[in-house]
Amino acid sequence: MAFWKAAFAVLSLVAAVEGFTTPTVSRVSQFPRMTATLAEPDLGLIATENIRNIAVIAHVDHGKTTLVDALLRQTNVFRDAAQANEAGERVMDSEDQERERGITILAKNLAVMRDGVKINIMDTPGHADFGGEVERVLNMCDGVLLVVDSVEGPKPQTRFVLDKALKQDMKVVVVVNKIDRPAARPDYVVDKVFDLMMELGASDEQIDFTTVYASGLNGISGMEPDDMQEDMKPLFDAIRDCVDPPEVKSTEPDALQCLVSNIDYDNFKGKMGIARISQGTIKAGQPVALARPGAAKKTGRLTSLFIFDNLGKKEVQSASAGEIIMFSGLEDIEIGDTLITNEGGGANAAEPLPPIAVELPTVRMTLGVNRSPLAGREGKFLTSRMIRDRLFKETDRNVALKVEETDSADKYAVSGRGQLHLTVLIETMRREGFELEVGPPAVIYKENEETGELEEPFEKVEVRVPEEYSGAVIDMFNTRNGELQDMGLDDGGEAMSVIQYLIPTRGMLGLRSELLTATRGTAIIDAVFDSYRPKLKVDIKSRDKGSLLAFEDGVTTSFGLENAQDRGKLFVAAGEDVYKNMIVGIHQRPGDLAVNVCKTKALTNMRSATKGITVGITAPIEMSMDACVEYIASDEILEVTPTKFRMAKNPDMAGKKKKN
């Protein structure tokens, strides 16, 4: 041992004389770059000038989510082609209903790295009913990608989302998507976007927008429609060069301001807030408070801190202004709260930011306990307490939804942006195991504060339909008190008429299915909320035919259905349970008619003269939940269970009619 110690001492002396370092020191300094690279993600600190926060906004079906897919695939988010194929198309549409309906319902966050720049991307819904998701997400962004179809151009929802972005003084990068379509007309689309920006009062800087042409499906883009590159590099470059990095006034810990824009849930960490750090710096474990202007602070301590990384999140120790974070440790988080520091009791804490403002709901439905004779056979959650807790839990993250108590302890009034907004919630609850009794949709009236006049919501509707059906469409709108705004032929070369109407929202209830029936499914209907106007002093009839009602409780028989089908179209097949006053079909005339669909054939020894004559039973109409909600009238209700939709006459309304 003494020999080896002496030998090591001699070697060290020689190394010092010759100017070398000892092996121990060289091993530590050999990987300085690797050490720094590993430490940086753990801290969560990225230079502000290397961050871009953008939202992807567009009209429904203009290719937002497909475009985001292309960005993901070209930033090495997936390990290899096999993992990318396993993820499938429209990765961001992860909810079951999103994939089934083919639309984005919830806004989602992701982050990608490209050329040293971190791009936080918010994928937003394109349907007008989910406009609340767009409004709250824009608070986390510095710029937007406005995606426009290369054939259709700007649509009603394009106007809505662009108006919100321009009012927040955001830079806009226009992406003319689906440039590979044979009928693409990029020059026309860009001109229309320019006209729309002028109409919405955009600033000179905003009107001087950058245009990128792309095909999200093929993963190609370019600055000119006839000079496309084989990747999305031109789009990434436009995001980096045209969208400003976050504007930060201070990174001091006491200046911390984070506006909570979304809420998520974790089975282990509980309620989690998603927010953008406007000013200051935040660290895991520090004491913080949730504040609102004019409200008491809610204090606590951060137990964990995350930033977005690709499709998931990554835990970090700290994050600075400009970054979008997710945090846990505070159970009373609400969207619109501002996260501020509580060091030293919050003596030097910043003021809370103004809460998120969203458009008011326009449609209301009642949800309550299922009271039908067939209730309780399938569902797991049946009581009013369970329904109440679930509805109020939904308001935590769905900012455009309002839930109110009613005179009845078993019913709750749920208000939203539109019929689809509410039916998506009902469908979600149905899949979770709830049984519900749903009332018909009704518009929300409000009183004008200046004139005292009652006002109702109006919608701007655009219908694209083949020319031969335009007369039927105009007739339907006129019968529902619509006001024709514009009419003409589509410039795209197809023989399509474009009809624009201003119509009361109550006139739109139930109209979509009738339009699709009248035009044999060829109509493309786009509607967006326009404004509140004085209520029309006329009744708008929802449908011109009555319902076929079950005469008694029982099980449907083929004999009973055979006799009933002469009176109209049926919703039920043989062998189904029905109860008195349940709707079993559409009457072929106005007014309701009770039919005995449970009638059995009398058994007798006598031979019938018509024994050899058989009449086939027509297949019943299969009604989805959206179709049922559109069908029911003001005196009818919808029973929703995990496997069945049943419509019936409202027993409360029937009692009132008898008294009258």
Disulfide bonds with the S-S distance in Angstrom:
none
